[in-house]
Every structure is written in C-alpha cells, then in structure tokens.
Amino acid sequence: MSTMSTKELMRLCHKEIYEQKRSCFEALGEDGQYSEAQKHYAFELISEYGVRATARILQIPRRTLQRWCRLYGVYVKRCPYWVYEWARRRRKKRRFWQYRGYG
C-alpha cells in the first residue's frame, strides 16, 4: 500500500479544482471565439489568482489574458492580495528567529 505525502495530496486536490474551473470556463464558451461570459469568468480568476496562474489554470496564453485586461480596462495588481499578507508573516517570523540567534 502506497501512501501519498501531504504535498502530493494537496497537488492532486488543486489539480481537480483547476480542472473544474477550466471545464466551467469551456462550458461558458461557444464555437470558435471566446465569449463575453468566458472573459468575465477569466477576470474573476485573475483577481483571485493573478494573470500567470489564471493562464495556467485555463490553459490559454498569458498574452491573451493581458490583452483582454487592456481592452476591458481591468486593473491587475502585480501579485494577488494574499501575497502581501504572506510576506508580512514571513518577515515577522524571520525577525523572531533572528532575535533568538538563528538568522
């Protein structure tokens, strides 16, 4: 019996979620070109994950997403909202351990 590590299990879980998002994106579409509903769905993902991750999830070129954002006037931050919180916690943790002589 093989056991999966937590990292492998999380990767599999994320893969399934991303496949669901991709299938939802494809279901919104019509033959040929991307529909307005698909574009708006992509904008929702961009606001949550960022452009690069959304391109990977939906398996469409990053340049296409960037072009849509320019055309529709969608402002995209350099990184998703959670990155700032993560960086703040990381700095705090580093200071904590440096103060104790481990850094």
PDB file as gemmi writes it, atoms N, CA and C in Angstrom:
CRYST1    1.000    1.000    1.000  90.00  90.00  90.00 P 1                      
ATOM      1  N   MET A   1       0.841  -1.169   0.000  1.00  0.00           N  
ATOM      2  CA  MET A   1       0.000   0.000   0.000  1.00  0.00           C  
ATOM      3  C   MET A   1       0.895   1.244   0.000  1.00  0.00           C  
ATOM      4  N   SER A   2       0.689   2.114  -0.960  1.00  0.00           N  
ATOM      5  CA  SER A   2       1.495   3.322  -1.022  1.00  0.00           C  
ATOM      6  C   SER A   2       0.731   4.471  -0.358  1.00  0.00           C  
ATOM      7  N   THR A   3       1.464   5.292   0.332  1.00  0.00           N  
ATOM      8  CA  THR A   3       0.839   6.446   0.967  1.00  0.00           C  
ATOM      9  C   THR A   3       1.312   7.713   0.263  1.00  0.00           C  
ATOM     10  N   MET A   4       0.397   8.635   0.125  1.00  0.00           N  
ATOM     11  CA  MET A   4       0.718   9.894  -0.531  1.00  0.00           C  
ATOM     12  C   MET A   4       1.142  10.904   0.524  1.00  0.00           C  
ATOM     13  N   SER A   5       2.135  11.683   0.180  1.00  0.00           N  
ATOM     14  CA  SER A   5       2.538  12.743   1.098  1.00  0.00           C  
ATOM     15  C   SER A   5       1.481  13.839   1.072  1.00  0.00           C  
ATOM     16  N   THR A   6       1.519  14.685   2.052  1.00  0.00           N  
ATOM     17  CA  THR A   6       0.570  15.787   2.130  1.00  0.00           C  
ATOM     18  C   THR A   6       0.710  16.700   0.919  1.00  0.00           C  
ATOM     19  N   LYS A   7       1.952  16.916   0.501  1.00  0.00           N  
ATOM     20  CA  LYS A   7       2.203  17.784  -0.652  1.00  0.00           C  
ATOM     21  C   LYS A   7       1.585  17.194  -1.925  1.00  0.00           C  
ATOM     22  N   GLU A   8       1.759  15.887  -2.110  1.00  0.00           N  
ATOM     23  CA  GLU A   8       1.182  15.236  -3.289  1.00  0.00           C  
ATOM     24  C   GLU A   8      -0.342  15.282  -3.244  1.00  0.00           C  
ATOM     25  N   LEU A   9      -0.904  15.090  -2.048  1.00  0.00           N  
ATOM     26  CA  LEU A   9      -2.352  15.115  -1.886  1.00  0.00           C  
ATOM     27  C   LEU A   9      -2.908  16.502  -2.194  1.00  0.00           C  
ATOM     28  N   MET A  10      -2.225  17.547  -1.710  1.00  0.00           N  
ATOM     29  CA  MET A  10      -2.651  18.916  -1.983  1.00  0.00           C  
ATOM     30  C   MET A  10      -2.557  19.218  -3.481  1.00  0.00           C  
ATOM     31  N   ARG A  11      -1.475  18.758  -4.127  1.00  0.00           N  
ATOM     32  CA  ARG A  11      -1.303  18.983  -5.556  1.00  0.00           C  
ATOM     33  C   ARG A  11      -2.444  18.330  -6.338  1.00  0.00           C  
ATOM     34  N   LEU A  12      -2.812  17.125  -5.940  1.00  0.00           N  
ATOM     35  CA  LEU A  12      -3.900  16.419  -6.602  1.00  0.00           C  
ATOM     36  C   LEU A  12      -5.220  17.157  -6.392  1.00  0.00           C  
ATOM     37  N   CYS A  13      -5.427  17.645  -5.194  1.00  0.00           N  
ATOM     38  CA  CYS A  13      -6.639  18.390  -4.868  1.00  0.00           C  
ATOM     39  C   CYS A  13      -6.729  19.664  -5.707  1.00  0.00           C  
ATOM     40  N   HIS A  14      -5.622  20.400  -5.778  1.00  0.00           N  
ATOM     41  CA  HIS A  14      -5.599  21.626  -6.578  1.00  0.00           C  
ATOM     42  C   HIS A  14      -5.810  21.309  -8.052  1.00  0.00           C  
ATOM     43  N   LYS A  15      -5.237  20.216  -8.508  1.00  0.00           N  
ATOM     44  CA  LYS A  15      -5.387  19.835  -9.911  1.00  0.00           C  
ATOM     45  C   LYS A  15      -6.857  19.607 -10.251  1.00  0.00           C  
ATOM     46  N   GLU A  16      -7.580  18.934  -9.354  1.00  0.00           N  
ATOM     47  CA  GLU A  16      -9.001  18.684  -9.583  1.00  0.00           C  
ATOM     48  C   GLU A  16      -9.797  19.990  -9.590  1.00  0.00           C  
ATOM     49  N   ILE A  17      -9.466  20.879  -8.663  1.00  0.00           N  
ATOM     50  CA  ILE A  17     -10.154  22.176  -8.609  1.00  0.00           C  
ATOM     51  C   ILE A  17      -9.907  22.957  -9.891  1.00  0.00           C  
ATOM     52  N   TYR A  18      -8.658  22.962 -10.350  1.00  0.00           N  
ATOM     53  CA  TYR A  18      -8.318  23.702 -11.562  1.00  0.00           C  
ATOM     54  C   TYR A  18      -8.990  23.090 -12.783  1.00  0.00           C  
ATOM     55  N   GLU A  19      -9.121  21.770 -12.816  1.00  0.00           N  
ATOM     56  CA  GLU A  19      -9.828  21.124 -13.929  1.00  0.00           C  
ATOM     57  C   GLU A  19     -11.294  21.525 -13.932  1.00  0.00           C  
ATOM     58  N   GLN A  20     -11.889  21.642 -12.732  1.00  0.00           N  
ATOM     59  CA  GLN A  20     -13.282  22.084 -12.643  1.00  0.00           C  
ATOM     60  C   GLN A  20     -13.426  23.511 -13.156  1.00  0.00           C  
ATOM     61  N   LYS A  21     -12.488  24.373 -12.775  1.00  0.00           N  
ATOM     62  CA  LYS A  21     -12.533  25.766 -13.226  1.00  0.00           C  
ATOM     63  C   LYS A  21     -12.377  25.838 -14.743  1.00  0.00           C  
ATOM     64  N   ARG A  22     -11.460  25.014 -15.275  1.00  0.00           N  
ATOM     65  CA  ARG A  22     -11.236  25.000 -16.723  1.00  0.00           C  
ATOM     66  C   ARG A  22     -12.479  24.493 -17.453  1.00  0.00           C  
ATOM     67  N   SER A  23     -13.123  23.447 -16.932  1.00  0.00           N  
ATOM     68  CA  SER A  23     -14.318  22.921 -17.598  1.00  0.00           C  
ATOM     69  C   SER A  23     -15.470  23.918 -17.521  1.00  0.00           C  
ATOM     70  N   CYS A  24     -15.569  24.651 -16.415  1.00  0.00           N  
ATOM     71  CA  CYS A  24     -16.586  25.700 -16.296  1.00  0.00           C  
ATOM     72  C   CYS A  24     -16.329  26.796 -17.326  1.00  0.00           C  
ATOM     73  N   PHE A  25     -15.069  27.172 -17.485  1.00  0.00           N  
ATOM     74  CA  PHE A  25     -14.678  28.180 -18.465  1.00  0.00           C  
ATOM     75  C   PHE A  25     -15.053  27.728 -19.873  1.00  0.00           C  
ATOM     76  N   GLU A  26     -14.768  26.472 -20.186  1.00  0.00           N  
ATOM     77  CA  GLU A  26     -15.077  25.947 -21.517  1.00  0.00           C  
ATOM     78  C   GLU A  26     -16.578  25.829 -21.744  1.00  0.00           C  
ATOM     79  N   ALA A  27     -17.331  25.529 -20.675  1.00  0.00           N  
ATOM     80  CA  ALA A  27     -18.784  25.400 -20.806  1.00  0.00           C  
ATOM     81  C   ALA A  27     -19.443  26.750 -21.109  1.00  0.00           C  
ATOM     82  N   LEU A  28     -18.818  27.831 -20.684  1.00  0.00           N  
ATOM     83  CA  LEU A  28     -19.364  29.165 -20.945  1.00  0.00           C  
ATOM     84  C   LEU A  28     -19.170  29.588 -22.397  1.00  0.00           C  
ATOM     85  N   GLY A  29     -18.324  28.883 -23.107  1.00  0.00           N  
ATOM     86  CA  GLY A  29     -17.950  29.297 -24.452  1.00  0.00           C  
ATOM     87  C   GLY A  29     -18.874  28.807 -25.539  1.00  0.00           C  
ATOM     88  N   GLU A  30     -18.605  29.359 -26.701  1.00  0.00           N  
ATOM     89  CA  GLU A  30     -19.319  28.971 -27.909  1.00  0.00           C  
ATOM     90  C   GLU A  30     -18.274  28.501 -28.905  1.00  0.00           C  
ATOM     91  N   ASP A  31     -18.700  28.100 -30.053  1.00  0.00           N  
ATOM     92  CA  ASP A  31     -17.762  27.628 -31.067  1.00  0.00           C  
ATOM     93  C   ASP A  31     -16.899  28.771 -31.581  1.00  0.00           C  
ATOM     94  N   GLY A  32     -15.629  28.500 -31.713  1.00  0.00           N  
ATOM     95  CA  GLY A  32     -14.737  29.476 -32.323  1.00  0.00           C  
ATOM     96  C   GLY A  32     -14.094  30.433 -31.351  1.00  0.00           C  
ATOM     97  N   GLN A  33     -14.712  31.576 -31.121  1.00  0.00           N  
ATOM     98  CA  GLN A  33     -14.094  32.627 -30.326  1.00  0.00           C  
ATOM     99  C   GLN A  33     -14.530  32.541 -28.865  1.00  0.00           C  
ATOM    100  N   TYR A  34     -13.767  33.246 -28.025  1.00  0.00           N  
ATOM    101  CA  TYR A  34     -14.124  33.306 -26.607  1.00  0.00           C  
ATOM    102  C   TYR A  34     -15.328  34.215 -26.431  1.00  0.00           C  
ATOM    103  N   SER A  35     -16.263  33.800 -25.581  1.00  0.00           N  
ATOM    104  CA  SER A  35     -17.464  34.594 -25.344  1.00  0.00           C  
ATOM    105  C   SER A  35     -17.207  35.638 -24.263  1.00  0.00           C  
ATOM    106  N   GLU A  36     -18.133  36.569 -24.135  1.00  0.00           N  
ATOM    107  CA  GLU A  36     -18.027  37.584 -23.087  1.00  0.00           C  
ATOM    108  C   GLU A  36     -18.080  36.936 -21.709  1.00  0.00           C  
ATOM    109  N   ALA A  37     -18.912  35.904 -21.557  1.00  0.00           N  
ATOM    110  CA  ALA A  37     -19.014  35.207 -20.270  1.00  0.00           C  
ATOM    111  C   ALA A  37     -17.681  34.565 -19.890  1.00  0.00           C  
ATOM    112  N   GLN A  38     -16.993  34.000 -20.866  1.00  0.00           N  
ATOM    113  CA  GLN A  38     -15.684  33.413 -20.601  1.00  0.00           C  
ATOM    114  C   GLN A  38     -14.685  34.477 -20.152  1.00  0.00           C  
ATOM    115  N   LYS A  39     -14.729  35.616 -20.802  1.00  0.00           N  
ATOM    116  CA  LYS A  39     -13.803  36.692 -20.456  1.00  0.00           C  
ATOM    117  C   LYS A  39     -14.052  37.187 -19.035  1.00  0.00           C  
ATOM    118  N   HIS A  40     -15.317  37.356 -18.683  1.00  0.00           N  
ATOM    119  CA  HIS A  40     -15.629  37.826 -17.334  1.00  0.00           C  
ATOM    120  C   HIS A  40     -15.265  36.774 -16.286  1.00  0.00           C  
ATOM    121  N   TYR A  41     -15.430  35.516 -16.614  1.00  0.00           N  
ATOM    122  CA  TYR A  41     -15.007  34.440 -15.711  1.00  0.00           C  
ATOM    123  C   TYR A  41     -13.486  34.486 -15.530  1.00  0.00           C  
ATOM    124  N   ALA A  42     -12.778  34.722 -16.608  1.00  0.00           N  
ATOM    125  CA  ALA A  42     -11.318  34.837 -16.535  1.00  0.00           C  
ATOM    126  C   ALA A  42     -10.919  36.030 -15.670  1.00  0.00           C  
ATOM    127  N   PHE A  43     -11.646  37.148 -15.764  1.00  0.00           N  
ATOM    128  CA  PHE A  43     -11.342  38.320 -14.941  1.00  0.00           C  
ATOM    129  C   PHE A  43     -11.522  38.009 -13.456  1.00  0.00           C  
ATOM    130  N   GLU A  44     -12.541  37.213 -13.126  1.00  0.00           N  
ATOM    131  CA  GLU A  44     -12.744  36.808 -11.729  1.00  0.00           C  
ATOM    132  C   GLU A  44     -11.542  36.003 -11.233  1.00  0.00           C  
ATOM    133  N   LEU A  45     -11.086  35.067 -12.066  1.00  0.00           N  
ATOM    134  CA  LEU A  45      -9.926  34.259 -11.679  1.00  0.00           C  
ATOM    135  C   LEU A  45      -8.665  35.108 -11.581  1.00  0.00           C  
ATOM    136  N   ILE A  46      -8.526  36.070 -12.481  1.00  0.00           N  
ATOM    137  CA  ILE A  46      -7.354  36.938 -12.460  1.00  0.00           C  
ATOM    138  C   ILE A  46      -7.308  37.727 -11.159  1.00  0.00           C  
ATOM    139  N   SER A  47      -8.459  38.209 -10.711  1.00  0.00           N  
ATOM    140  CA  SER A  47      -8.465  38.988  -9.469  1.00  0.00           C  
ATOM    141  C   SER A  47      -8.106  38.118  -8.269  1.00  0.00           C  
ATOM    142  N   GLU A  48      -8.389  36.829  -8.361  1.00  0.00           N  
ATOM    143  CA  GLU A  48      -8.086  35.917  -7.244  1.00  0.00           C  
ATOM    144  C   GLU A  48      -6.677  35.333  -7.334  1.00  0.00           C  
ATOM    145  N   TYR A  49      -6.255  34.905  -8.517  1.00  0.00           N  
ATOM    146  CA  TYR A  49      -5.003  34.172  -8.672  1.00  0.00           C  
ATOM    147  C   TYR A  49      -3.888  34.957  -9.363  1.00  0.00           C  
ATOM    148  N   GLY A  50      -4.241  35.956 -10.156  1.00  0.00           N  
ATOM    149  CA  GLY A  50      -3.250  36.658 -10.956  1.00  0.00           C  
ATOM    150  C   GLY A  50      -3.271  36.149 -12.384  1.00  0.00           C  
ATOM    151  N   VAL A  51      -2.583  36.872 -13.264  1.00  0.00           N  
ATOM    152  CA  VAL A  51      -2.635  36.563 -14.695  1.00  0.00           C  
ATOM    153  C   VAL A  51      -1.924  35.250 -15.014  1.00  0.00           C  
ATOM    154  N   ARG A  52      -0.721  35.069 -14.489  1.00  0.00           N  
ATOM    155  CA  ARG A  52       0.047  33.866 -14.828  1.00  0.00           C  
ATOM    156  C   ARG A  52      -0.653  32.585 -14.379  1.00  0.00           C  
ATOM    157  N   ALA A  53      -1.127  32.581 -13.144  1.00  0.00           N  
ATOM    158  CA  ALA A  53      -1.801  31.389 -12.630  1.00  0.00           C  
ATOM    159  C   ALA A  53      -3.094  31.123 -13.397  1.00  0.00           C  
ATOM    160  N   THR A  54      -3.827  32.174 -13.725  1.00  0.00           N  
ATOM    161  CA  THR A  54      -5.061  32.005 -14.489  1.00  0.00           C  
ATOM    162  C   THR A  54      -4.766  31.419 -15.869  1.00  0.00           C  
ATOM    163  N   ALA A  55      -3.690  31.873 -16.480  1.00  0.00           N  
ATOM    164  CA  ALA A  55      -3.305  31.323 -17.785  1.00  0.00           C  
ATOM    165  C   ALA A  55      -3.004  29.830 -17.661  1.00  0.00           C  
ATOM    166  N   ARG A  56      -2.341  29.439 -16.585  1.00  0.00           N  
ATOM    167  CA  ARG A  56      -2.056  28.007 -16.384  1.00  0.00           C  
ATOM    168  C   ARG A  56      -3.331  27.224 -16.116  1.00  0.00           C  
ATOM    169  N   ILE A  57      -4.208  27.779 -15.285  1.00  0.00           N  
ATOM    170  CA  ILE A  57      -5.451  27.082 -14.935  1.00  0.00           C  
ATOM    171  C   ILE A  57      -6.327  26.878 -16.165  1.00  0.00           C  
ATOM    172  N   LEU A  58      -6.524  27.956 -16.928  1.00  0.00           N  
ATOM    173  CA  LEU A  58      -7.423  27.887 -18.092  1.00  0.00           C  
ATOM    174  C   LEU A  58      -6.748  27.360 -19.344  1.00  0.00           C  
ATOM    175  N   GLN A  59      -5.434  27.225 -19.297  1.00  0.00           N  
ATOM    176  CA  GLN A  59      -4.641  26.745 -20.426  1.00  0.00           C  
ATOM    177  C   GLN A  59      -4.856  27.604 -21.670  1.00  0.00           C  
ATOM    178  N   ILE A  60      -4.773  28.910 -21.457  1.00  0.00           N  
ATOM    179  CA  ILE A  60      -4.794  29.843 -22.580  1.00  0.00           C  
ATOM    180  C   ILE A  60      -3.575  30.758 -22.429  1.00  0.00           C  
ATOM    181  N   PRO A  61      -3.106  31.349 -23.514  1.00  0.00           N  
ATOM    182  CA  PRO A  61      -1.898  32.177 -23.441  1.00  0.00           C  
ATOM    183  C   PRO A  61      -2.059  33.375 -22.498  1.00  0.00           C  
ATOM    184  N   ARG A  62      -1.004  33.647 -21.765  1.00  0.00           N  
ATOM    185  CA  ARG A  62      -0.987  34.790 -20.847  1.00  0.00           C  
ATOM    186  C   ARG A  62      -1.206  36.091 -21.605  1.00  0.00           C  
ATOM    187  N   ARG A  63      -0.633  36.177 -22.775  1.00  0.00           N  
ATOM    188  CA  ARG A  63      -0.782  37.394 -23.595  1.00  0.00           C  
ATOM    189  C   ARG A  63      -2.238  37.665 -23.949  1.00  0.00           C  
ATOM    190  N   THR A  64      -2.997  36.605 -24.148  1.00  0.00           N  
ATOM    191  CA  THR A  64      -4.422  36.768 -24.439  1.00  0.00           C  
ATOM    192  C   THR A  64      -5.122  37.407 -23.250  1.00  0.00           C  
ATOM    193  N   LEU A  65      -4.830  36.913 -22.056  1.00  0.00           N  
ATOM    194  CA  LEU A  65      -5.438  37.479 -20.851  1.00  0.00           C  
ATOM    195  C   LEU A  65      -5.015  38.938 -20.654  1.00  0.00           C  
ATOM    196  N   GLN A  66      -3.750  39.222 -20.892  1.00  0.00           N  
ATOM    197  CA  GLN A  66      -3.272  40.595 -20.758  1.00  0.00           C  
ATOM    198  C   GLN A  66      -3.957  41.526 -21.756  1.00  0.00           C  
ATOM    199  N   ARG A  67      -4.151  41.035 -22.971  1.00  0.00           N  
ATOM    200  CA  ARG A  67      -4.830  41.835 -23.999  1.00  0.00           C  
ATOM    201  C   ARG A  67      -6.278  42.116 -23.575  1.00  0.00           C  
ATOM    202  N   TRP A  68      -6.976  41.097 -23.053  1.00  0.00           N  
ATOM    203  CA  TRP A  68      -8.345  41.289 -22.586  1.00  0.00           C  
ATOM    204  C   TRP A  68      -8.389  42.337 -21.478  1.00  0.00           C  
ATOM    205  N   CYS A  69      -7.443  42.243 -20.559  1.00  0.00           N  
ATOM    206  CA  CYS A  69      -7.414  43.205 -19.450  1.00  0.00           C  
ATOM    207  C   CYS A  69      -7.233  44.632 -19.965  1.00  0.00           C  
ATOM    208  N   ARG A  70      -6.365  44.810 -20.938  1.00  0.00           N  
ATOM    209  CA  ARG A  70      -6.169  46.138 -21.519  1.00  0.00           C  
ATOM    210  C   ARG A  70      -7.444  46.623 -22.212  1.00  0.00           C  
ATOM    211  N   LEU A  71      -8.059  45.761 -23.009  1.00  0.00           N  
ATOM    212  CA  LEU A  71      -9.255  46.145 -23.764  1.00  0.00           C  
ATOM    213  C   LEU A  71     -10.426  46.502 -22.855  1.00  0.00           C  
ATOM    214  N   TYR A  72     -10.583  45.775 -21.750  1.00  0.00           N  
ATOM    215  CA  TYR A  72     -11.711  45.984 -20.854  1.00  0.00           C  
ATOM    216  C   TYR A  72     -11.379  46.903 -19.681  1.00  0.00           C  
ATOM    217  N   GLY A  73     -10.151  47.404 -19.647  1.00  0.00           N  
ATOM    218  CA  GLY A  73      -9.753  48.321 -18.581  1.00  0.00           C  
ATOM    219  C   GLY A  73      -9.709  47.676 -17.208  1.00  0.00           C  
ATOM    220  N   VAL A  74      -9.368  46.394 -17.162  1.00  0.00           N  
ATOM    221  CA  VAL A  74      -9.287  45.680 -15.893  1.00  0.00           C  
ATOM    222  C   VAL A  74      -7.894  45.890 -15.308  1.00  0.00           C  
ATOM    223  N   TYR A  75      -7.862  46.458 -14.109  1.00  0.00           N  
ATOM    224  CA  TYR A  75      -6.587  46.693 -13.435  1.00  0.00           C  
ATOM    225  C   TYR A  75      -6.154  45.421 -12.728  1.00  0.00           C  
ATOM    226  N   VAL A  76      -4.899  45.025 -12.944  1.00  0.00           N  
ATOM    227  CA  VAL A  76      -4.375  43.809 -12.330  1.00  0.00           C  
ATOM    228  C   VAL A  76      -3.177  44.177 -11.464  1.00  0.00           C  
ATOM    229  N   LYS A  77      -3.237  43.807 -10.199  1.00  0.00           N  
ATOM    230  CA  LYS A  77      -2.103  44.059  -9.317  1.00  0.00           C  
ATOM    231  C   LYS A  77      -0.945  43.164  -9.731  1.00  0.00           C  
ATOM    232  N   ARG A  78       0.247  43.536  -9.293  1.00  0.00           N  
ATOM    233  CA  ARG A  78       1.426  42.742  -9.620  1.00  0.00           C  
ATOM    234  C   ARG A  78       1.324  41.336  -9.061  1.00  0.00           C  
ATOM    235  N   CYS A  79       0.698  41.191  -7.907  1.00  0.00           N  
ATOM    236  CA  CYS A  79       0.523  39.875  -7.319  1.00  0.00           C  
ATOM    237  C   CYS A  79      -0.810  39.839  -6.569  1.00  0.00           C  
ATOM    238  N   PRO A  80      -1.343  38.640  -6.338  1.00  0.00           N  
ATOM    239  CA  PRO A  80      -2.637  38.518  -5.658  1.00  0.00           C  
ATOM    240  C   PRO A  80      -2.594  39.090  -4.239  1.00  0.00           C  
ATOM    241  N   TYR A  81      -3.770  39.373  -3.692  1.00  0.00           N  
ATOM    242  CA  TYR A  81      -3.897  40.014  -2.389  1.00  0.00           C  
ATOM    243  C   TYR A  81      -3.210  39.238  -1.267  1.00  0.00           C  
ATOM    244  N   TRP A  82      -3.241  37.913  -1.330  1.00  0.00           N  
ATOM    245  CA  TRP A  82      -2.724  37.105  -0.223  1.00  0.00           C  
ATOM    246  C   TRP A  82      -1.201  37.127  -0.138  1.00  0.00           C  
ATOM    247  N   VAL A  83      -0.512  37.515  -1.193  1.00  0.00           N  
ATOM    248  CA  VAL A  83       0.948  37.535  -1.190  1.00  0.00           C  
ATOM    249  C   VAL A  83       1.475  38.555  -0.186  1.00  0.00           C  
ATOM    250  N   TYR A  84       0.807  39.700  -0.082  1.00  0.00           N  
ATOM    251  CA  TYR A  84       1.249  40.731   0.838  1.00  0.00           C  
ATOM    252  C   TYR A  84       1.162  40.250   2.285  1.00  0.00           C  
ATOM    253  N   GLU A  85       0.090  39.584   2.631  1.00  0.00           N  
ATOM    254  CA  GLU A  85      -0.071  39.035   3.986  1.00  0.00           C  
ATOM    255  C   GLU A  85       0.971  37.955   4.253  1.00  0.00           C  
ATOM    256  N   TRP A  86       1.197  37.095   3.272  1.00  0.00           N  
ATOM    257  CA  TRP A  86       2.193  36.032   3.406  1.00  0.00           C  
ATOM    258  C   TRP A  86       3.586  36.625   3.637  1.00  0.00           C  
ATOM    259  N   ALA A  87       3.944  37.663   2.882  1.00  0.00           N  
ATOM    260  CA  ALA A  87       5.253  38.295   3.031  1.00  0.00           C  
ATOM    261  C   ALA A  87       5.396  38.961   4.398  1.00  0.00           C  
ATOM    262  N   ARG A  88       4.324  39.581   4.885  1.00  0.00           N  
ATOM    263  CA  ARG A  88       4.359  40.205   6.204  1.00  0.00           C  
ATOM    264  C   ARG A  88       4.610  39.170   7.293  1.00  0.00           C  
ATOM    265  N   ARG A  89       3.896  38.039   7.214  1.00  0.00           N  
ATOM    266  CA  ARG A  89       4.100  36.972   8.211  1.00  0.00           C  
ATOM    267  C   ARG A  89       5.511  36.402   8.129  1.00  0.00           C  
ATOM    268  N   ARG A  90       6.027  36.281   6.910  1.00  0.00           N  
ATOM    269  CA  ARG A  90       7.377  35.742   6.721  1.00  0.00           C  
ATOM    270  C   ARG A  90       8.430  36.663   7.338  1.00  0.00           C  
ATOM    271  N   ARG A  91       8.286  37.973   7.125  1.00  0.00           N  
ATOM    272  CA  ARG A  91       9.223  38.928   7.730  1.00  0.00           C  
ATOM    273  C   ARG A  91       9.161  38.874   9.247  1.00  0.00           C  
ATOM    274  N   LYS A  92       7.951  38.785   9.771  1.00  0.00           N  
ATOM    275  CA  LYS A  92       7.763  38.714  11.225  1.00  0.00           C  
ATOM    276  C   LYS A  92       8.438  37.462  11.793  1.00  0.00           C  
ATOM    277  N   LYS A  93       8.269  36.347  11.092  1.00  0.00           N  
ATOM    278  CA  LYS A  93       8.873  35.095  11.544  1.00  0.00           C  
ATOM    279  C   LYS A  93      10.403  35.162  11.486  1.00  0.00           C  
ATOM    280  N   ARG A  94      10.941  35.778  10.450  1.00  0.00           N  
ATOM    281  CA  ARG A  94      12.395  35.934  10.339  1.00  0.00           C  
ATOM    282  C   ARG A  94      12.958  36.772  11.476  1.00  0.00           C  
ATOM    283  N   ARG A  95      12.269  37.888  11.766  1.00  0.00           N  
ATOM    284  CA  ARG A  95      12.715  38.740  12.878  1.00  0.00           C  
ATOM    285  C   ARG A  95      12.691  37.962  14.187  1.00  0.00           C  
ATOM    286  N   PHE A  96      11.648  37.167  14.381  1.00  0.00           N  
ATOM    287  CA  PHE A  96      11.509  36.358  15.587  1.00  0.00           C  
ATOM    288  C   PHE A  96      12.714  35.432  15.761  1.00  0.00           C  
ATOM    289  N   TRP A  97      13.097  34.734  14.700  1.00  0.00           N  
ATOM    290  CA  TRP A  97      14.205  33.785  14.806  1.00  0.00           C  
ATOM    291  C   TRP A  97      15.560  34.475  14.808  1.00  0.00           C  
ATOM    292  N   GLN A  98      15.691  35.593  14.133  1.00  0.00           N  
ATOM    293  CA  GLN A  98      16.955  36.336  14.172  1.00  0.00           C  
ATOM    294  C   GLN A  98      17.211  36.867  15.573  1.00  0.00           C  
ATOM    295  N   TYR A  99      16.190  37.317  16.232  1.00  0.00           N  
ATOM    296  CA  TYR A  99      16.301  37.813  17.595  1.00  0.00           C  
ATOM    297  C   TYR A  99      16.825  36.721  18.542  1.00  0.00           C  
ATOM    298  N   ARG A 100      16.504  35.474  18.220  1.00  0.00           N  
ATOM    299  CA  ARG A 100      16.938  34.346  19.042  1.00  0.00           C  
ATOM    300  C   ARG A 100      18.255  33.729  18.573  1.00  0.00           C  
ATOM    301  N   GLY A 101      18.882  34.354  17.563  1.00  0.00           N  
ATOM    302  CA  GLY A 101      20.208  33.941  17.134  1.00  0.00           C  
ATOM    303  C   GLY A 101      20.262  32.890  16.050  1.00  0.00           C  
ATOM    304  N   TYR A 102      19.150  32.660  15.336  1.00  0.00           N  
ATOM    305  CA  TYR A 102      19.132  31.633  14.287  1.00  0.00           C  
ATOM    306  C   TYR A 102      19.198  32.213  12.884  1.00  0.00           C  
ATOM    307  N   GLY A 103      19.408  33.477  12.727  1.00  0.00           N  
ATOM    308  CA  GLY A 103      19.335  34.026  11.379  1.00  0.00           C  
ATOM    309  C   GLY A 103      20.485  34.787  10.988  1.00  0.00           C  
TER     310      GLY A 103                                                      
END                                                                             
